[in-house]
Amino acid sequence: METEPGRGSGTVAKKGKPRPRWGRRLLVAAVALLLAVLTIGGGGLWWSTSHYGGQVTRIPGAFPDKPDSERPPRPAETAASMNILLAGVDSRSDLPTTGTEGRAPPWSPGAQRTDSLMMLHLSADRRVGYLVALPRDSWVPIPGRGSAKINAAYSWGGPPLLIDTVETLTQLRVDHFAVIDWDGFIALTDSVGGVDITIPADSYDPAQRRTWKAGRYTMDGVQALSYVRQREGLPRGDLDRIARQQNFLRALMAKVVDSLTLTEPARLNRLLDAITSAISVDDRLSNSGLRDLAFGLRQLSVSNVTLVSAPVARFDRIDGQDVVILDREKTTALWQAVGTEDLPEWVHRYGIEVVGSTVR
């Protein structure tokens, strides 16, 4: 069992190797929200928005209770852009916590932590998307709590504290929030008939006691969960795990888009039911908001979504915890590049790796 994130700012101790963690569920949260609106297009747009949008579970009071003037401003040149914070949770409940199948609260103090966190930025014309992953063990300031791992924010204060923490860290305004748990991850992956992933090299995961042989796999939900949660046995540890998650996300997005080209209403309905039933979103994202996104996102292709991770300076130990220290210079420049939609220039300047077609 993982140690609960510490509350104090603490003293940095010697460098440590992170322990095994549950895999990030967030890659599916991104797909769930993005494609839930992408797939509502076509002649039945209005009916579909009402029908499927009505299935999406809303979270009341998801945003910080603070004046709008105290939240980050949006750059004038990107005033019509949108930022969606996507979270995957590792619940201590045996029951589902998100979506229409949720049987336990989506958040209660100390009961859930964010296994994964990503910021999805959509350009004003909705033709370009940036998806930035934040390591769950990133050591950051949490408003009113001192410094701690970023996954503690959701555990301590639910969506409002998590959003406040991310806005403080990135100085980007969060417009919407979506969350999914592992039940939703499996269901959504299975709904598209599995996802095709190429593994370029053999690896052994001692935490899960599983060997992955190099080759091409069509992974069902359970296999996919095992694949995206592996850290041990990979050359770069947790950084390779994040790359796997983003690679899986890109493959899943492509599979969903391919599925939507089929003229099989029953299959399409199953897919939409899985997507809209798996997630919970903030109650500011209304059905009409989904409809507006649907119109705007029809021109967004998978190839125009750039996936990167917040740069890491090092792994460390603080207050007896394994933590990730972000590279201050590069991450500050990253958030500025996202806000002004200059991410390609940032990638070029720092030589940052962008997720490709295959990851270990």
C-alpha positions in Angstrom: 0.0 0.0 0.0 1.3 3.4 -1.0 2.2 5.9 1.7 -0.2 8.9 1.8 1.5 12.0 0.4 3.0 14.2 3.1 1.7 17.6 4.0 4.8 19.5 5.0 7.4 21.1 2.8 10.0 18.8 4.3 13.7 18.5 3.7 15.1 16.9 0.5 16.9 13.7 1.3 19.1 11.6 -1.0 17.8 10.6 -4.4 15.5 7.6 -4.3 13.9 5.2 -6.8 10.1 5.5 -7.0 8.1 2.4 -5.9 5.6 0.7 -8.2 2.4 2.6 -8.7 -1.0 1.8 -10.1 -1.1 2.7 -13.8 -2.5 6.0 -15.0 -6.1 5.8 -16.0 -6.1 9.3 -17.4 -5.4 8.5 -21.0 -8.9 7.2 -21.3 -10.3 10.3 -19.5 -8.9 12.4 -22.3 -10.4 10.2 -25.0 -13.7 9.9 -23.1 -14.2 13.7 -23.0 -12.7 14.6 -26.4 -14.3 11.9 -28.4 -17.6 12.0 -26.6 -18.1 15.3 -28.4 -16.3 14.4 -31.6 -18.6 11.4 -32.1 -21.8 13.3 -31.7 -21.4 14.9 -35.1 -23.5 14.2 -38.2 -27.2 14.5 -39.0 -28.4 13.4 -35.6 -26.2 15.9 -33.7 -29.0 17.6 -31.7 -30.7 14.4 -30.7 -27.4 12.6 -29.9 -26.2 15.5 -27.7 -29.3 15.4 -25.6 -29.4 11.6 -25.4 -25.7 10.8 -24.8 -24.9 14.1 -23.1 -27.6 13.3 -20.6 -25.8 10.1 -19.7 -22.6 11.9 -18.6 -22.5 12.2 -14.8 -21.9 15.8 -13.6 -19.9 16.8 -10.6 -21.4 19.8 -8.7 -19.1 22.4 -7.2 -16.0 21.1 -9.0 -14.3 24.6 -9.2 -12.5 26.5 -6.5 -14.7 28.9 -4.5 -12.8 32.0 -5.3 -13.4 35.2 -7.4 -12.8 34.9 -11.1 -10.2 37.7 -10.8 -8.0 35.5 -8.6 -7.8 32.7 -11.2 -5.2 32.8 -14.0 -6.1 35.1 -16.9 -6.2 33.9 -20.4 -3.8 35.4 -23.0 -5.7 37.8 -25.3 -4.4 36.1 -28.4 -5.9 32.7 -27.3 -9.0 34.0 -25.5 -11.3 31.5 -27.3 -9.1 28.5 -26.5 -10.1 25.8 -23.9 -8.3 23.9 -21.2 -9.7 20.7 -19.9 -8.1 19.0 -16.8 -8.3 15.2 -17.0 -7.8 13.0 -14.0 -7.7 9.2 -13.5 -8.3 8.1 -9.9 -7.2 5.1 -7.9 -10.0 4.6 -5.4 -9.8 2.6 -2.2 -13.5 1.6 -2.8 -14.3 -1.8 -4.3 -17.2 -0.1 -6.1 -17.0 2.1 -9.3 -16.8 5.8 -8.5 -17.2 7.6 -11.8 -19.7 7.6 -14.6 -23.2 6.2 -14.6 -22.0 3.0 -13.0 -20.6 4.8 -10.0 -21.8 3.2 -6.7 -19.4 5.1 -4.4 -18.8 8.9 -4.2 -16.5 10.3 -6.9 -14.6 11.9 -4.0 -14.5 11.7 -0.2 -11.6 12.8 2.0 -8.7 10.5 1.8 -10.5 7.8 -0.2 -9.3 8.7 -3.8 -6.0 9.9 -5.2 -5.2 10.9 -8.8 -3.1 8.2 -10.4 -2.7 10.4 -13.4 -3.2 14.0 -14.5 -3.3 15.6 -18.0 -4.1 19.0 -19.3 -5.9 19.0 -22.7 -5.6 22.4 -24.5 -7.9 23.0 -27.5 -7.1 25.9 -29.8 -9.7 28.6 -30.5 -10.6 27.1 -33.9 -10.6 23.6 -32.3 -8.3 22.3 -35.0 -5.2 21.8 -32.7 -4.9 20.0 -29.4 -2.1 19.7 -26.9 -2.2 17.0 -24.2 0.3 17.5 -21.4 0.9 14.8 -18.7 1.9 15.6 -15.2 3.7 12.9 -13.2 1.5 12.0 -10.2 4.4 12.3 -7.8 5.3 15.8 -8.8 6.3 17.8 -5.7 4.3 21.1 -6.0 2.7 23.8 -3.8 -0.8 22.9 -2.8 -2.9 26.0 -1.8 -3.4 26.2 1.9 -1.5 22.9 2.5 2.2 23.6 1.8 4.1 21.5 -0.7 3.3 17.9 -1.4 2.8 15.4 -4.2 0.3 16.6 -6.7 -1.9 13.5 -6.2 -2.5 14.6 -2.6 -4.6 17.6 -3.8 -7.6 15.4 -4.9 -7.3 13.2 -1.8 -7.4 16.2 0.5 -9.9 18.5 -1.3 -11.4 16.8 -4.3 -11.8 18.6 -7.7 -11.7 22.2 -6.3 -8.4 21.8 -4.6 -6.9 19.8 -7.5 -8.0 22.5 -10.0 -6.7 25.3 -7.7 -3.4 23.4 -7.5 -3.0 22.9 -11.2 -3.9 26.5 -11.9 -1.4 27.7 -9.4 1.3 25.5 -10.9 0.6 26.2 -14.6 -1.0 29.7 -14.5 -3.5 28.3 -17.1 -7.2 28.7 -16.6 -9.0 25.4 -16.3 -12.3 25.5 -18.1 -13.6 22.0 -17.5 -12.8 18.9 -15.5 -13.3 15.2 -16.2 -12.4 12.1 -14.1 -12.5 8.3 -14.7 -11.6 5.3 -12.6 -10.2 1.9 -13.6 -13.6 0.3 -14.2 -14.2 3.0 -16.9 -10.8 2.4 -18.4 -11.5 -1.3 -18.9 -15.0 -0.8 -20.2 -14.0 1.9 -22.7 -11.1 -0.1 -24.1 -13.3 -3.2 -24.5 -16.1 -1.1 -26.2 -13.8 -0.6 -29.2 -12.9 -4.2 -29.5 -9.4 -3.7 -28.0 -6.6 -1.4 -29.0 -3.6 -2.3 -31.2 -0.2 -1.6 -29.7 3.3 -2.5 -30.8 5.9 -3.3 -28.1 9.4 -3.0 -29.6 11.4 -4.8 -26.9 10.9 -7.6 -24.4 10.4 -6.5 -20.8 9.5 -8.1 -17.4 7.4 -6.4 -14.8 8.3 -7.8 -11.4 5.5 -5.8 -9.7 2.9 -7.6 -11.8 5.0 -10.7 -12.4 4.3 -10.3 -16.1 6.5 -10.7 -19.2 5.8 -8.7 -22.3 7.3 -10.0 -25.5 8.1 -7.7 -28.4 5.4 -7.8 -31.0 2.0 -6.4 -31.9 -0.9 -6.9 -29.5 -4.6 -6.2 -29.7 -5.2 -5.4 -26.0 -8.5 -5.8 -24.2 -9.2 -3.6 -21.1 -7.5 -5.8 -18.6 -4.4 -6.2 -20.7 -4.3 -2.5 -21.5 -4.4 -1.7 -17.8 -1.4 -4.0 -17.1 0.5 -2.4 -20.0 0.0 1.2 -19.0 0.7 0.7 -15.4 4.1 -1.0 -15.8 7.1 1.0 -14.5 9.6 -1.6 -13.3 11.6 -3.2 -16.0 11.5 -0.2 -18.3 14.7 1.7 -19.1 13.3 5.1 -17.9 10.9 3.8 -15.2 8.0 6.2 -14.6 8.9 8.3 -17.6 8.5 5.4 -19.9 5.2 4.5 -18.3 3.9 8.0 -19.0 5.0 7.6 -22.6 3.2 4.3 -22.8 0.0 5.9 -21.6 0.2 8.6 -24.2 1.0 6.1 -26.9 -2.0 4.1 -25.9 -4.1 7.2 -25.8 -3.2 8.0 -29.4 -3.9 4.5 -30.5 -7.2 4.5 -28.7 -8.2 7.8 -30.3 -7.4 6.3 -33.8 -9.4 3.2 -33.0 -12.4 5.2 -31.9 -12.3 7.4 -35.0 -12.0 4.2 -37.2 -15.0 2.7 -35.4 -17.1 5.8 -36.2 -16.6 5.4 -39.9 -18.6 2.1 -39.8 -22.3 2.1 -40.7 -23.2 -0.1 -37.9 -25.7 1.7 -35.6 -25.6 -0.9 -32.9 -21.8 -0.8 -32.6 -21.8 3.0 -32.6 -24.4 3.1 -29.9 -22.3 0.7 -27.7 -19.3 2.9 -28.2 -21.1 6.1 -27.3 -22.7 4.4 -24.3 -19.3 3.3 -23.1 -17.8 6.7 -23.5 -20.5 8.7 -21.9 -21.1 6.2 -19.1 -17.4 5.9 -18.1 -16.7 9.5 -17.0 -17.8 12.2 -14.7 -17.4 15.9 -15.6 -18.0 19.3 -14.0 -21.5 20.6 -14.0 -20.5 23.6 -16.1 -20.2 21.4 -19.1 -23.8 21.3 -20.2 -25.4 19.4 -23.1 -25.4 22.6 -25.1 -21.7 22.9 -24.2 -21.1 19.4 -25.6 -23.0 20.4 -28.7 -20.9 23.5 -29.3 -17.7 21.4 -28.8 -19.1 18.9 -31.3 -19.4 21.5 -34.0 -16.0 23.0 -33.2 -14.1 19.7 -33.0 -15.3 18.1 -36.2 -12.1 19.2 -38.0 -9.7 18.0 -35.3 -7.7 14.9 -36.4 -5.6 12.6 -34.3 -2.5 13.8 -36.1 -3.1 17.4 -34.8 -3.0 16.3 -31.2 0.5 16.7 -29.7 1.2 14.6 -26.6 4.1 15.6 -24.3 5.0 15.2 -20.6 6.1 17.9 -18.2 9.9 17.7 -18.1 11.4 16.1 -15.0 14.7 17.3 -13.4 15.2 14.3 -11.1 13.7 11.8 -8.7 14.2 12.5 -5.0 13.0 11.7 -1.5 11.2 14.3 0.7 9.9 13.4 4.1 10.5 9.7 3.4 8.4 9.8 0.1 9.6 9.1 -3.4 8.9 12.3 -5.4 9.4 13.8 -8.8 11.1 17.2 -9.1 10.0 19.0 -12.3 12.4 21.0 -14.4 11.5 24.6 -13.4 12.8 26.3 -16.5 11.4 23.9 -19.0 8.0 23.5 -17.3 7.5 27.2 -16.9 8.2 27.7 -20.6 5.9 24.7 -21.3 2.9 26.3 -19.7 3.6 29.6 -21.4 3.8 27.8 -24.7 0.5 26.0 -24.2 -1.2 29.2 -23.2 0.1 31.0 -26.3 -0.2 28.0 -28.5 3.5 27.9 -29.3 4.1 24.3 -28.3 5.9 23.2 -31.5 8.5 26.0 -30.9 8.9 24.8 -27.3 9.4 21.2 -28.4 12.0 22.4 -30.9 13.8 24.6 -28.5 14.3 22.0 -25.8 14.5 18.9 -28.0 11.5 17.4 -26.2 10.3 13.9 -27.2 6.8 13.8 -28.7 4.9 10.5 -28.4 5.3 8.4 -31.6 3.7 5.2 -32.8 5.6 2.8 -30.6 6.8 3.0 -27.0 8.4 0.2 -24.9 
